Amino acid sequence: MTTEKAQVGTVAVDTAIQNLGEARHDNPLSYCRFVPDQKGRKVRVDLSELDEFSLTPPRLPFEAAGPRSKIFFDPRKTKCAIVTCGGLCPGINDVIRSLVLEAYHSYKVAACLGIRFGLQGFIPSFGHDVLELTPDTVADIHKFGGTILGSSRGPQPAEDIVDALERMNIDILFVIGGDGSMRANRTLVEEIRRRDLAIAVIGIPKTIDNDISFITRSFGFDTAVEKATQAIACAHVEAVGAYNGIGIVKVMGRNAGFIAAQAALALKEVNFVLVPEYPFELYGERGLIPALEARLRERHHSVVLVAEGAGQHLLNGRHETDASGNVRLGDICQLLMTEIRRSFDHIDLPHTIKFIDPSYIIRSVPANANDRVYCGFLGQNAVHAGMAGKTAMVVARLQDRFVHLPMELVTRAPKRLDIGSGYWRAVIETTGQNEITPNTGPYSEACLIGATPR
């Protein structure tokens, strides 16, 4: 499909999807309505993260996901490979299972291979075996969290990966990963094109933080919020069970506070939500600790929900990075507990603090029913796209529509929580944090700390 380019403020957005070549084989599916390549879906999207001067969300044309009547690959000769990269997330096994079942049962492909431990699995020096995936081997994996293939962080040479794809005669590579993995996919596509190979690279976006651009909701996010609310409920019980009890809960959210915000809305037992998008202060007129003091004197208990990336400006600058290039975060919760104890001891305010960190539990559990349905659609549509010869793209749900997105779009800029939005206002109303509008700075429409006791 050749889609028109859209101009969003000062940013040109191209939604065209690359194809390996002409699709000449009949699709073996006989029980469905095929989607023509010419069929696009115009979806109204908020691109404020791409251009701050774009005030009206535009309607952009995206290629609709789904099976095509003509496909590029001959199913009887097609070999697929699946690799999972980056951190764990609920639903990865569900996506793997959906890919395998769709490839075997609907298209009857020749083989489907699982690459072990991320991109390392392509590099011979790591010595990871390849796992053959069949409907039997994936029959029950959706009952478990994590990924049966294992995962790893960090890039590997594109030349070595493409060498491995050639050795294994892989036709379609499905990559389940975050924005770092999608950037790696782009280098793979470039190397594949340089060698003039007919290998499709299809991405399935994975991030528990829900922070990939253009993706309305990432798989696993619904499960993560559900599990986070259980930890919040426990923190609330601990807080009300002691005089001036304070429950502090830490959740995932390196650069975006979507899990924290959604969990606070879901349970309505949180009094303060701290997210990376807002650089709150500990002291002063709108400081967290004076607001927490006011809350305790009025209600004698409080729950503080903290996204892991919040408050990094209050810690000593750190420059170490992990294998994926992410800056290693400082421990904001330890700072909070230290400063709360010091301040309240200084004014003789009795208190107790209970700290709960369910981060690794949240990301390691099996997906819930909603996420399983979502993962199933992602896997099916990814196979349809790969068999049709699409490449350099990801399958995604924009609002209520499944579409094909160029990898360039999803890697252009991360998605962040808009603290000037009605959504964040709803969080503030739920928690009782006061809303003010400073006259200067990028947070002129922000909701700042300061509590109305509830």
Order of alpha helices (4+ residues) and beta strands (2+ residues): beta-beta-beta-beta-beta-beta-beta-beta-alpha-beta-beta-alpha-beta-alpha-beta-alpha-beta-alpha-beta-alpha-beta-alpha-beta-alpha-alpha-beta-beta-beta-alpha-alpha
